[in-house]
Amino acid sequence: MTSEGPVVFDPADFGAIPAAKELRRWMRKVRRGKADRTFWQQFEDIYLVIFALVMVGATGGNVILHLNEKSAACTSASCSWLLDTVPWILMPLLTSWMLRVLLSVGPVSASRATGFWLLATPVDRAALLRPTYRLVIGVAAVVGALAALIGFALFGAAWSLVGEAALLTIVLLTCTACATVWAQQSASRSRWALRIADGLLLAATVPAVVLATRPEANTQNTTAFVGVAYIGPYDSTQFSPPFVTTYGFRLLVIGLVALLVCGVLVVVTAQTLDKLSRQSVVAGGELLAGMAGAAITMDVGLLADVVSGRHWRQVGRLHSRRGRSSHVQAIMHREFLRILRWPRRLIVGFGLLVVPYAVAGTGYDVLVPLAAAFAGFIATRPLMDGLRSVSRSTGLVRALGMDLRDLRVAMSLVPALFVILWTALALPALGDAATAFAVGAGILTGVIRQASAKPPSYAGPLVASPMGAIPPGLFSQPIRGFDLLLLCLVPVLLSWSPTWRLVIPGFVLALMFAIKPRQPA
């Protein structure tokens, strides 16, 4: 009887291991051999995409240019102080957002077929995953450039300063993408990266609060622009500072060094792709496939379910806790425990308080309630997973032994407490209690309506559109919830009296809990 040992791959038994480049060339040949579309059909689709991007880019660029000229006309110390504070808010937010998004999908991902047929073989894994890695780096660089262009140009920064900020932002987000690839190689690294993302999100609230609560400057026409790496006064009557200066030369040197370090980091990280586990790579591919399906159906709630399901599959299992009381009190207790099992969502929710304070600090007081409402909606929506599960399951409603309206009230009480606390913390930026009530009522009714929405309906005649025939039920799906949010904000946006700011949102709130919802099919 021979002892069994580890299986050792011997090329003499199976032949030489093919290179990843050869495998990709062979797969490309097979796909092209099975293609049933002509070259002109493909060219027409590509032309439409390019034309749409050019139109959107031209329109958006014209708007940004116009807003930049309007903002650049402000030469007060207040406008200068605003531009100085923008990087301290924008950079932590961008880095935190990039860390969370990339770590949620991998960032390097592959389909289940690729994981089964290719990644499980002795083929060089790093070479197989390198195209996906390059795509991630490219997307991070493009996002950095667009974010810097929009973020700095809207506040009237000189175009030379916008270019400097874009360069450093590209380097920052590219290095962040490399860090997420390194963190993907270990579960402990991913956890620490998410903690750093949470810390950056909270750090962005400090300059936003300072910006919103600072005293108004009394000195006019004293502008001193301080950029990401450009520090120094210049004549505000000029459209932009001279390019060849001591500060510009220093920035040029810093930019070249940053690009060199970024390039080295990208190359070094690419050499470690073989350390990525097949499980983490395939999980990211499944998440992207699920998100694509949710985007096709325009179901925002399904998109949140896909992300939530990925998280709980990674967690595996938790220690169960005994419930308390019965009926409504028991459901409230379970909802409270469910929310506490994912505390990072609470951290992100409170971190979004930076939005109303940052908008208030810019001086656009009209936009503060709108920005606070949408930020609060994004912060509260992840807490409504329980209500969404109940609203789409007849069996679960019957098992709980309560009416669906009572269940909606019970499962909305804990998120309602979060909304009350969130709006109370945002009250200094909102200004008065009536506006805060309208914002809080809009947030709560909006998230309840979206979470308790029925699945998209495919019944009825199709509607012709440039994208083909579309079921009419898909059009109303993306705006479900936001309609009540905007309805509660109507008296605030139209500057009506505080009485109407209390009456209309209060009526919408009472109607939401009074109407009996239809049972899911």
Salt bridges, closest charged atoms under 4 A:
ASP45 OD2 - ARG37 NH2 2.38
ASP198 OD1 - ARG100 NH1 3.09
ASP198 OD2 - ARG344 NE 2.82
GLU286 OE2 - ARG112 NH2 1.89
ASP299 OD2 - ARG388 NH2 3.92
ASP299 OD2 - ARG392 NH2 3.09
ASP305 OD2 - ARG388 NE 2.23
GLU335 OE1 - ARG338 NH2 2.61
ASP385 OD2 - ARG345 NH1 2.92
ASP403 OD1 - LYS516 NZ 3.70
ASP432 OD1 - ARG501 NH1 3.79
ASP483 OD2 - ARG449 NE 3.09
